[in-house]
Amino acid sequence: MAGVVQIRIHRFFHAGSLIGDFVAMPDSSGFTTEAGTPYSVSFESDVARNPKAVVIGTKEGVIVDAFNYTNGVFSPVESSVITKANSVGSAVRTVIEDLSEKSKKK
């Protein structure tokens, strides 16, 4: 309207399947996940509650896709960054599992 965006819809897909929709309007925004999706979606916001990033992962905590948000647009994160994040996450999960096993033995 008069050269101003009234609504912006971002649709997120992984492996050809719709994961969810992010809808932004001048006074609000929201995310709706697709029913039955096997993925989780995490958002990061700045102090003013504006989106900074979105991460799509498996229910087991493996990141499958990630996007940065700048000037109203989500842009894909490089696969090397996702690979690095998953390797760090895997190491953390291993430590947590080891600690869990040790506490069960006590």
N, C-alpha and C positions, 0 to 999 in steps of 0.2 A: 504494500500500500504506500503510495507516494515515494517509491524507491527504498522503503524500509522493509526488511525481512520480518514477516509476521509469525511464521512458523518454519522450523527447520527439523527435518526428520532424517536421522541416521539409522540405517539398517545394518546390523552386524551379522555376518555369516562366517561359518567355519566348515570346511570340507563340504561346501555346497548346501549346508543346512542353515536356516535362519536361527540365530541365537536370541536376538531381541532387537528392540527399537529404542532409540534415544530421541525424545521429542523436546525441542527447546522453543519457547515462546518468549516474548519480551519480559513477562513477569514470573515465569516458572519454567521448570523442566522436569523430566522424569524418564525412567527406564522401565520397560516391560520386557520380561523374558518370555520366550516362546514356551508354551506348555510342553512338558516332556523332554526338554533339551537335556542332554547328558553333561552339560557344561555349567560352570559357575561364572559369574561376572562380578568384577570388583571395580569400583570407581575411586579415583583419588581426586580430591578437590582442594583448591587453595583456601586461604583464610576467609575470603569473601564468598566461599561456597560455589565458586565457579569450577567447572570441570578442568582437570589437568591431564588425566589419563584414564584409560580403561584397560583392564586385563581380562582375557577370557582363558579359563583353565578347566582342567578336568576336576572331577569331584575328589580325586586323589592329590590335588595340588600341583599338577604339572601345567605350566603355562603353554598354551597352544597359539595364542595371538595376543598382541598388545598394540595400543594406539595412544599417541600423544594428542592433546587438544590445543590448538592455537587458532585464534581469530575465527572461532565458530566452526572449525573443521577438524575432524579426527584424521590423523595420518598414521599409517602403519609404522611400527617400530622394526628396525632391522632384525633379521633372524639371528644374527650373531649375538645380539643383546638378549634375546629370549633364551638362546642356548646357554649363555653365561648365567642368567638368572636361574634356569632350571638346574644347572650343575651346583650352584650354591644352595638352592632349595633342597636338592637331593642330599647334600651333605648334612644340612640341618635336620631333615627328616630321619636320616640314619642315626644321628646323635640322640634325637628324641626317642627313637625306637630302642636304642641301646639302653638309655636311662630307664625307659619303661620296663624293659626286660629285667634289669638289675633290681628295680624296686619290687617286682613280682617275686623274685627269688628270696627276698628278705623275710 
